[in-house]
Amino acid sequence: MIPLRHAPGLHGRRTAGRTLIAAALLAAASVAPAAAAPQAPAAPAAVRAASTPAYQQVAHFYGAYIDAVAAEGGGKLATALRSFYLTPALRSQLRSWEARNHADGVLRAQNTPLAFKVTRGDSGGGHTWSKVRLTWSGGKHPLYSHLTVQSDLQTGRISGIR
């Protein structure tokens, strides 16, 4: 009988098997420490714009803001929404505008619109602009007003309303 270690072709299969086992062990060894290593905590969501397009942030703000302004006793919520979505500089500008015009600076009106629509606009210089259409009446010939809303791309906050 021929000893197996000297059998023809067995040496090649044995080497291939050892190579496969070694490759599997190396792969397992390199994956295990990476999986077992403590992971750094995810960065806080300081930049909202990275996860949500700016025009959607504008739409979220206007939807919530219009609901808050229309609701009885919604003033505190409207103020909180302004604090969350608007830059401090814009909030200051709006206070001045409202004192001069005796109207809501976000809506540029004394009343609350029936509906709104936000569409994306152009971007440049770290900002993006969204178009906001406010609907003031219904029927065959609705009355609209249009605003241009500027957002800071880095923070996602609204930084201008025209």
CNS distance restraints for C-alpha pairs under 8 A (distance, minus, plus):
assign (resid   2 and name CA) (resid   6 and name CA) 7.12 0.50 0.50
assign (resid   2 and name CA) (resid   7 and name CA) 6.74 0.50 0.50
assign (resid   3 and name CA) (resid   7 and name CA) 6.61 0.50 0.50
assign (resid   4 and name CA) (resid  10 and name CA) 7.49 0.50 0.50
assign (resid   5 and name CA) (resid  10 and name CA) 7.00 0.50 0.50
assign (resid   5 and name CA) (resid  11 and name CA) 7.12 0.50 0.50
assign (resid   6 and name CA) (resid  10 and name CA) 7.38 0.50 0.50
assign (resid   6 and name CA) (resid  11 and name CA) 7.51 0.50 0.50
assign (resid   7 and name CA) (resid  11 and name CA) 7.54 0.50 0.50
assign (resid   9 and name CA) (resid  13 and name CA) 6.60 0.50 0.50
assign (resid  10 and name CA) (resid  14 and name CA) 6.02 0.50 0.50
assign (resid  11 and name CA) (resid  15 and name CA) 6.19 0.50 0.50
assign (resid  12 and name CA) (resid  16 and name CA) 6.17 0.50 0.50
assign (resid  13 and name CA) (resid  17 and name CA) 6.03 0.50 0.50
assign (resid  14 and name CA) (resid  18 and name CA) 6.14 0.50 0.50
assign (resid  15 and name CA) (resid  19 and name CA) 6.06 0.50 0.50
assign (resid  16 and name CA) (resid  20 and name CA) 6.20 0.50 0.50
assign (resid  17 and name CA) (resid  21 and name CA) 6.20 0.50 0.50
assign (resid  18 and name CA) (resid  22 and name CA) 6.02 0.50 0.50
assign (resid  19 and name CA) (resid  23 and name CA) 6.05 0.50 0.50
assign (resid  20 and name CA) (resid  24 and name CA) 6.10 0.50 0.50
assign (resid  21 and name CA) (resid  25 and name CA) 6.13 0.50 0.50
assign (resid  22 and name CA) (resid  26 and name CA) 6.10 0.50 0.50
assign (resid  23 and name CA) (resid  27 and name CA) 6.10 0.50 0.50
assign (resid  24 and name CA) (resid  28 and name CA) 6.10 0.50 0.50
assign (resid  25 and name CA) (resid  29 and name CA) 5.97 0.50 0.50
assign (resid  26 and name CA) (resid  30 and name CA) 6.16 0.50 0.50
assign (resid  27 and name CA) (resid  31 and name CA) 6.23 0.50 0.50
assign (resid  28 and name CA) (resid  32 and name CA) 5.96 0.50 0.50
assign (resid  29 and name CA) (resid  33 and name CA) 6.89 0.50 0.50
assign (resid  30 and name CA) (resid  34 and name CA) 6.86 0.50 0.50
assign (resid  31 and name CA) (resid  35 and name CA) 6.17 0.50 0.50
assign (resid  32 and name CA) (resid  36 and name CA) 5.99 0.50 0.50
assign (resid  33 and name CA) (resid  37 and name CA) 5.73 0.50 0.50
assign (resid  46 and name CA) (resid 155 and name CA) 7.03 0.50 0.50
assign (resid  47 and name CA) (resid  51 and name CA) 7.86 0.50 0.50
assign (resid  47 and name CA) (resid 154 and name CA) 6.15 0.50 0.50
assign (resid  47 and name CA) (resid 155 and name CA) 4.85 0.50 0.50
assign (resid  47 and name CA) (resid 156 and name CA) 6.40 0.50 0.50
assign (resid  48 and name CA) (resid  52 and name CA) 6.25 0.50 0.50
assign (resid  48 and name CA) (resid 155 and name CA) 6.12 0.50 0.50
assign (resid  48 and name CA) (resid 156 and name CA) 5.21 0.50 0.50
assign (resid  49 and name CA) (resid  53 and name CA) 5.69 0.50 0.50
assign (resid  49 and name CA) (resid  54 and name CA) 5.83 0.50 0.50
assign (resid  49 and name CA) (resid  57 and name CA) 7.92 0.50 0.50
assign (resid  49 and name CA) (resid 153 and name CA) 5.98 0.50 0.50
assign (resid  49 and name CA) (resid 154 and name CA) 6.56 0.50 0.50
assign (resid  49 and name CA) (resid 155 and name CA) 6.21 0.50 0.50
assign (resid  49 and name CA) (resid 156 and name CA) 4.34 0.50 0.50
assign (resid  50 and name CA) (resid 154 and name CA) 7.91 0.50 0.50
assign (resid  50 and name CA) (resid 156 and name CA) 7.92 0.50 0.50
assign (resid  52 and name CA) (resid  56 and name CA) 6.56 0.50 0.50
assign (resid  52 and name CA) (resid  57 and name CA) 6.77 0.50 0.50
assign (resid  53 and name CA) (resid  57 and name CA) 6.62 0.50 0.50
assign (resid  54 and name CA) (resid  58 and name CA) 6.29 0.50 0.50
assign (resid  54 and name CA) (resid 120 and name CA) 7.98 0.50 0.50
assign (resid  54 and name CA) (resid 128 and name CA) 7.14 0.50 0.50
assign (resid  54 and name CA) (resid 130 and name CA) 7.82 0.50 0.50
assign (resid  54 and name CA) (resid 151 and name CA) 6.47 0.50 0.50
assign (resid  54 and name CA) (resid 153 and name CA) 7.15 0.50 0.50
assign (resid  54 and name CA) (resid 156 and name CA) 6.00 0.50 0.50
assign (resid  55 and name CA) (resid  59 and name CA) 6.20 0.50 0.50
assign (resid  55 and name CA) (resid 118 and name CA) 6.71 0.50 0.50
assign (resid  55 and name CA) (resid 119 and name CA) 6.50 0.50 0.50
assign (resid  55 and name CA) (resid 120 and name CA) 5.32 0.50 0.50
assign (resid  55 and name CA) (resid 121 and name CA) 7.97 0.50 0.50
assign (resid  55 and name CA) (resid 129 and name CA) 7.69 0.50 0.50
assign (resid  55 and name CA) (resid 130 and name CA) 5.59 0.50 0.50
assign (resid  56 and name CA) (resid  60 and name CA) 6.08 0.50 0.50
assign (resid  56 and name CA) (resid 118 and name CA) 7.80 0.50 0.50
assign (resid  57 and name CA) (resid  61 and name CA) 6.13 0.50 0.50
assign (resid  57 and name CA) (resid 156 and name CA) 7.26 0.50 0.50
assign (resid  57 and name CA) (resid 157 and name CA) 7.98 0.50 0.50
assign (resid  58 and name CA) (resid  62 and name CA) 6.14 0.50 0.50
assign (resid  58 and name CA) (resid 118 and name CA) 7.24 0.50 0.50
assign (resid  58 and name CA) (resid 130 and name CA) 7.44 0.50 0.50
assign (resid  58 and name CA) (resid 149 and name CA) 7.71 0.50 0.50
assign (resid  58 and name CA) (resid 158 and name CA) 7.25 0.50 0.50
assign (resid  59 and name CA) (resid  63 and name CA) 5.98 0.50 0.50
assign (resid  59 and name CA) (resid 117 and name CA) 7.49 0.50 0.50
assign (resid  59 and name CA) (resid 118 and name CA) 5.75 0.50 0.50
assign (resid  60 and name CA) (resid  64 and name CA) 6.16 0.50 0.50
assign (resid  61 and name CA) (resid  65 and name CA) 5.78 0.50 0.50
assign (resid  61 and name CA) (resid  81 and name CA) 7.15 0.50 0.50
assign (resid  61 and name CA) (resid  85 and name CA) 6.69 0.50 0.50
assign (resid  62 and name CA) (resid  66 and name CA) 5.83 0.50 0.50
assign (resid  62 and name CA) (resid 116 and name CA) 7.69 0.50 0.50
assign (resid  63 and name CA) (resid  67 and name CA) 6.33 0.50 0.50
assign (resid  63 and name CA) (resid 116 and name CA) 7.69 0.50 0.50
assign (resid  64 and name CA) (resid  68 and name CA) 6.12 0.50 0.50
assign (resid  64 and name CA) (resid  81 and name CA) 7.68 0.50 0.50
assign (resid  65 and name CA) (resid  69 and name CA) 6.08 0.50 0.50
assign (resid  65 and name CA) (resid  77 and name CA) 7.98 0.50 0.50
assign (resid  65 and name CA) (resid  78 and name CA) 5.67 0.50 0.50
assign (resid  65 and name CA) (resid  81 and name CA) 6.65 0.50 0.50
assign (resid  66 and name CA) (resid  70 and name CA) 6.01 0.50 0.50
assign (resid  66 and name CA) (resid 112 and name CA) 6.70 0.50 0.50
assign (resid  66 and name CA) (resid 113 and name CA) 7.39 0.50 0.50
assign (resid  67 and name CA) (resid  71 and name CA) 6.11 0.50 0.50
assign (resid  68 and name CA) (resid  74 and name CA) 4.65 0.50 0.50
assign (resid  68 and name CA) (resid  75 and name CA) 6.83 0.50 0.50
assign (resid  68 and name CA) (resid  77 and name CA) 5.99 0.50 0.50
assign (resid  68 and name CA) (resid  78 and name CA) 5.46 0.50 0.50
assign (resid  69 and name CA) (resid  74 and name CA) 5.59 0.50 0.50
assign (resid  69 and name CA) (resid  75 and name CA) 6.41 0.50 0.50
assign (resid  69 and name CA) (resid  78 and name CA) 6.25 0.50 0.50
assign (resid  69 and name CA) (resid 112 and name CA) 7.10 0.50 0.50
assign (resid  70 and name CA) (resid  74 and name CA) 7.19 0.50 0.50
assign (resid  70 and name CA) (resid 112 and name CA) 6.34 0.50 0.50
assign (resid  74 and name CA) (resid  78 and name CA) 6.17 0.50 0.50
assign (resid  75 and name CA) (resid  79 and name CA) 6.20 0.50 0.50
assign (resid  76 and name CA) (resid  80 and name CA) 6.17 0.50 0.50
assign (resid  77 and name CA) (resid  81 and name CA) 6.08 0.50 0.50
assign (resid  78 and name CA) (resid  82 and name CA) 6.24 0.50 0.50
assign (resid  79 and name CA) (resid  83 and name CA) 6.28 0.50 0.50
assign (resid  80 and name CA) (resid  84 and name CA) 6.24 0.50 0.50
assign (resid  81 and name CA) (resid  85 and name CA) 5.98 0.50 0.50
assign (resid  81 and name CA) (resid  86 and name CA) 7.92 0.50 0.50
assign (resid  82 and name CA) (resid  86 and name CA) 5.26 0.50 0.50
assign (resid  82 and name CA) (resid  91 and name CA) 7.18 0.50 0.50
assign (resid  83 and name CA) (resid  87 and name CA) 7.48 0.50 0.50
assign (resid  83 and name CA) (resid  88 and name CA) 7.58 0.50 0.50
assign (resid  83 and name CA) (resid  91 and name CA) 7.78 0.50 0.50
assign (resid  85 and name CA) (resid 157 and name CA) 5.23 0.50 0.50
assign (resid  85 and name CA) (resid 158 and name CA) 6.06 0.50 0.50
assign (resid  86 and name CA) (resid  90 and name CA) 6.31 0.50 0.50
assign (resid  86 and name CA) (resid  91 and name CA) 6.42 0.50 0.50
assign (resid  86 and name CA) (resid 157 and name CA) 5.37 0.50 0.50
assign (resid  86 and name CA) (resid 158 and name CA) 4.73 0.50 0.50
assign (resid  86 and name CA) (resid 159 and name CA) 6.14 0.50 0.50
assign (resid  87 and name CA) (resid  91 and name CA) 6.34 0.50 0.50
assign (resid  87 and name CA) (resid 157 and name CA) 5.99 0.50 0.50
assign (resid  87 and name CA) (resid 158 and name CA) 6.12 0.50 0.50
assign (resid  87 and name CA) (resid 159 and name CA) 5.41 0.50 0.50
assign (resid  88 and name CA) (resid  92 and name CA) 6.30 0.50 0.50
assign (resid  89 and name CA) (resid  93 and name CA) 6.32 0.50 0.50
assign (resid  89 and name CA) (resid 159 and name CA) 7.33 0.50 0.50
assign (resid  90 and name CA) (resid  94 and name CA) 6.05 0.50 0.50
assign (resid  90 and name CA) (resid 158 and name CA) 7.73 0.50 0.50
assign (resid  90 and name CA) (resid 159 and name CA) 5.52 0.50 0.50
assign (resid  90 and name CA) (resid 160 and name CA) 6.01 0.50 0.50
assign (resid  91 and name CA) (resid  95 and name CA) 6.31 0.50 0.50
assign (resid  92 and name CA) (resid  96 and name CA) 6.56 0.50 0.50
assign (resid  93 and name CA) (resid  97 and name CA) 6.18 0.50 0.50
assign (resid  94 and name CA) (resid  98 and name CA) 5.92 0.50 0.50
assign (resid  94 and name CA) (resid 105 and name CA) 5.26 0.50 0.50
assign (resid  94 and name CA) (resid 106 and name CA) 7.29 0.50 0.50
assign (resid  95 and name CA) (resid  99 and name CA) 6.21 0.50 0.50
assign (resid  95 and name CA) (resid 105 and name CA) 7.49 0.50 0.50
assign (resid  96 and name CA) (resid 100 and name CA) 6.41 0.50 0.50
assign (resid  97 and name CA) (resid 101 and name CA) 6.03 0.50 0.50
assign (resid  97 and name CA) (resid 105 and name CA) 6.30 0.50 0.50
assign (resid  98 and name CA) (resid 102 and name CA) 5.18 0.50 0.50
assign (resid  98 and name CA) (resid 103 and name CA) 5.34 0.50 0.50
assign (resid  98 and name CA) (resid 104 and name CA) 5.95 0.50 0.50
assign (resid  98 and name CA) (resid 105 and name CA) 5.53 0.50 0.50
assign (resid  99 and name CA) (resid 103 and name CA) 7.86 0.50 0.50
assign (resid 102 and name CA) (resid 110 and name CA) 7.44 0.50 0.50
assign (resid 103 and name CA) (resid 108 and name CA) 6.37 0.50 0.50
assign (resid 103 and name CA) (resid 109 and name CA) 5.19 0.50 0.50
assign (resid 103 and name CA) (resid 110 and name CA) 4.60 0.50 0.50
assign (resid 104 and name CA) (resid 108 and name CA) 5.41 0.50 0.50
assign (resid 104 and name CA) (resid 109 and name CA) 5.44 0.50 0.50
assign (resid 104 and name CA) (resid 110 and name CA) 5.88 0.50 0.50
assign (resid 105 and name CA) (resid 109 and name CA) 7.09 0.50 0.50
assign (resid 106 and name CA) (resid 161 and name CA) 7.10 0.50 0.50
assign (resid 107 and name CA) (resid 112 and name CA) 7.63 0.50 0.50
assign (resid 112 and name CA) (resid 136 and name CA) 7.71 0.50 0.50
assign (resid 113 and name CA) (resid 134 and name CA) 6.01 0.50 0.50
assign (resid 113 and name CA) (resid 135 and name CA) 5.56 0.50 0.50
assign (resid 113 and name CA) (resid 136 and name CA) 4.82 0.50 0.50
assign (resid 113 and name CA) (resid 137 and name CA) 7.84 0.50 0.50
assign (resid 114 and name CA) (resid 134 and name CA) 7.58 0.50 0.50
assign (resid 114 and name CA) (resid 135 and name CA) 5.58 0.50 0.50
assign (resid 114 and name CA) (resid 136 and name CA) 5.54 0.50 0.50
assign (resid 114 and name CA) (resid 137 and name CA) 6.75 0.50 0.50
assign (resid 115 and name CA) (resid 134 and name CA) 5.97 0.50 0.50
assign (resid 115 and name CA) (resid 135 and name CA) 5.01 0.50 0.50
assign (resid 115 and name CA) (resid 136 and name CA) 7.27 0.50 0.50
assign (resid 116 and name CA) (resid 132 and name CA) 6.81 0.50 0.50
assign (resid 116 and name CA) (resid 133 and name CA) 5.42 0.50 0.50
assign (resid 116 and name CA) (resid 134 and name CA) 4.43 0.50 0.50
assign (resid 116 and name CA) (resid 135 and name CA) 5.80 0.50 0.50
assign (resid 117 and name CA) (resid 132 and name CA) 5.66 0.50 0.50
assign (resid 117 and name CA) (resid 133 and name CA) 5.09 0.50 0.50
assign (resid 117 and name CA) (resid 134 and name CA) 6.66 0.50 0.50
assign (resid 118 and name CA) (resid 130 and name CA) 6.62 0.50 0.50
assign (resid 118 and name CA) (resid 131 and name CA) 5.60 0.50 0.50
assign (resid 118 and name CA) (resid 132 and name CA) 4.57 0.50 0.50
assign (resid 118 and name CA) (resid 133 and name CA) 6.45 0.50 0.50
assign (resid 119 and name CA) (resid 130 and name CA) 5.72 0.50 0.50
assign (resid 119 and name CA) (resid 131 and name CA) 5.21 0.50 0.50
assign (resid 119 and name CA) (resid 132 and name CA) 6.64 0.50 0.50
assign (resid 120 and name CA) (resid 129 and name CA) 6.82 0.50 0.50
assign (resid 120 and name CA) (resid 130 and name CA) 4.68 0.50 0.50
assign (resid 120 and name CA) (resid 131 and name CA) 6.35 0.50 0.50
assign (resid 121 and name CA) (resid 128 and name CA) 6.76 0.50 0.50
assign (resid 121 and name CA) (resid 129 and name CA) 4.97 0.50 0.50
assign (resid 121 and name CA) (resid 130 and name CA) 4.74 0.50 0.50
assign (resid 121 and name CA) (resid 131 and name CA) 6.39 0.50 0.50
assign (resid 122 and name CA) (resid 128 and name CA) 5.75 0.50 0.50
assign (resid 122 and name CA) (resid 129 and name CA) 5.60 0.50 0.50
assign (resid 122 and name CA) (resid 130 and name CA) 7.52 0.50 0.50
assign (resid 123 and name CA) (resid 127 and name CA) 5.64 0.50 0.50
assign (resid 123 and name CA) (resid 128 and name CA) 3.99 0.50 0.50
assign (resid 123 and name CA) (resid 129 and name CA) 6.26 0.50 0.50
assign (resid 124 and name CA) (resid 128 and name CA) 6.30 0.50 0.50
assign (resid 126 and name CA) (resid 152 and name CA) 6.22 0.50 0.50
assign (resid 126 and name CA) (resid 153 and name CA) 5.42 0.50 0.50
assign (resid 126 and name CA) (resid 154 and name CA) 6.99 0.50 0.50
assign (resid 127 and name CA) (resid 150 and name CA) 6.57 0.50 0.50
assign (resid 127 and name CA) (resid 151 and name CA) 5.51 0.50 0.50
assign (resid 127 and name CA) (resid 152 and name CA) 4.66 0.50 0.50
assign (resid 127 and name CA) (resid 153 and name CA) 5.15 0.50 0.50
assign (resid 128 and name CA) (resid 150 and name CA) 5.73 0.50 0.50
assign (resid 128 and name CA) (resid 151 and name CA) 5.34 0.50 0.50
assign (resid 128 and name CA) (resid 152 and name CA) 6.68 0.50 0.50
assign (resid 128 and name CA) (resid 153 and name CA) 6.57 0.50 0.50
assign (resid 129 and name CA) (resid 148 and name CA) 6.45 0.50 0.50
assign (resid 129 and name CA) (resid 149 and name CA) 5.44 0.50 0.50
assign (resid 129 and name CA) (resid 150 and name CA) 4.48 0.50 0.50
assign (resid 129 and name CA) (resid 151 and name CA) 6.21 0.50 0.50
assign (resid 130 and name CA) (resid 148 and name CA) 5.81 0.50 0.50
assign (resid 130 and name CA) (resid 149 and name CA) 5.14 0.50 0.50
assign (resid 130 and name CA) (resid 150 and name CA) 6.49 0.50 0.50
assign (resid 130 and name CA) (resid 151 and name CA) 7.89 0.50 0.50
assign (resid 131 and name CA) (resid 146 and name CA) 7.02 0.50 0.50
assign (resid 131 and name CA) (resid 147 and name CA) 5.91 0.50 0.50
assign (resid 131 and name CA) (resid 148 and name CA) 4.87 0.50 0.50
assign (resid 131 and name CA) (resid 149 and name CA) 6.31 0.50 0.50
assign (resid 132 and name CA) (resid 146 and name CA) 5.68 0.50 0.50
assign (resid 132 and name CA) (resid 147 and name CA) 5.03 0.50 0.50
assign (resid 132 and name CA) (resid 148 and name CA) 6.24 0.50 0.50
assign (resid 132 and name CA) (resid 149 and name CA) 7.09 0.50 0.50
assign (resid 133 and name CA) (resid 144 and name CA) 6.48 0.50 0.50
assign (resid 133 and name CA) (resid 145 and name CA) 5.84 0.50 0.50
assign (resid 133 and name CA) (resid 146 and name CA) 4.62 0.50 0.50
assign (resid 133 and name CA) (resid 147 and name CA) 6.47 0.50 0.50
assign (resid 134 and name CA) (resid 144 and name CA) 5.50 0.50 0.50
assign (resid 134 and name CA) (resid 145 and name CA) 5.27 0.50 0.50
assign (resid 134 and name CA) (resid 146 and name CA) 6.27 0.50 0.50
assign (resid 134 and name CA) (resid 147 and name CA) 8.00 0.50 0.50
assign (resid 135 and name CA) (resid 142 and name CA) 6.84 0.50 0.50
assign (resid 135 and name CA) (resid 143 and name CA) 5.96 0.50 0.50
assign (resid 135 and name CA) (resid 144 and name CA) 4.66 0.50 0.50
assign (resid 135 and name CA) (resid 145 and name CA) 6.78 0.50 0.50
assign (resid 136 and name CA) (resid 142 and name CA) 6.89 0.50 0.50
assign (resid 136 and name CA) (resid 143 and name CA) 5.26 0.50 0.50
assign (resid 136 and name CA) (resid 144 and name CA) 5.84 0.50 0.50
assign (resid 136 and name CA) (resid 145 and name CA) 7.70 0.50 0.50
assign (resid 137 and name CA) (resid 141 and name CA) 8.00 0.50 0.50
assign (resid 137 and name CA) (resid 142 and name CA) 4.89 0.50 0.50
assign (resid 137 and name CA) (resid 143 and name CA) 5.28 0.50 0.50
assign (resid 137 and name CA) (resid 144 and name CA) 7.67 0.50 0.50
assign (resid 138 and name CA) (resid 142 and name CA) 4.75 0.50 0.50
assign (resid 138 and name CA) (resid 143 and name CA) 7.39 0.50 0.50
assign (resid 147 and name CA) (resid 161 and name CA) 6.73 0.50 0.50
assign (resid 147 and name CA) (resid 162 and name CA) 5.54 0.50 0.50
assign (resid 148 and name CA) (resid 161 and name CA) 5.82 0.50 0.50
assign (resid 148 and name CA) (resid 162 and name CA) 5.14 0.50 0.50
assign (resid 149 and name CA) (resid 158 and name CA) 7.00 0.50 0.50
assign (resid 149 and name CA) (resid 159 and name CA) 7.68 0.50 0.50
assign (resid 149 and name CA) (resid 160 and name CA) 5.66 0.50 0.50
assign (resid 149 and name CA) (resid 161 and name CA) 4.56 0.50 0.50
assign (resid 149 and name CA) (resid 162 and name CA) 6.44 0.50 0.50
assign (resid 150 and name CA) (resid 158 and name CA) 5.80 0.50 0.50
assign (resid 150 and name CA) (resid 159 and name CA) 5.49 0.50 0.50
assign (resid 150 and name CA) (resid 160 and name CA) 4.71 0.50 0.50
assign (resid 150 and name CA) (resid 161 and name CA) 6.27 0.50 0.50
assign (resid 151 and name CA) (resid 156 and name CA) 6.06 0.50 0.50
assign (resid 151 and name CA) (resid 157 and name CA) 5.53 0.50 0.50
assign (resid 151 and name CA) (resid 158 and name CA) 4.22 0.50 0.50
assign (resid 151 and name CA) (resid 159 and name CA) 5.24 0.50 0.50
assign (resid 151 and name CA) (resid 160 and name CA) 6.90 0.50 0.50
assign (resid 152 and name CA) (resid 156 and name CA) 5.27 0.50 0.50
assign (resid 152 and name CA) (resid 157 and name CA) 5.58 0.50 0.50
assign (resid 152 and name CA) (resid 158 and name CA) 6.32 0.50 0.50
assign (resid 152 and name CA) (resid 159 and name CA) 6.22 0.50 0.50
assign (resid 153 and name CA) (resid 157 and name CA) 7.71 0.50 0.50
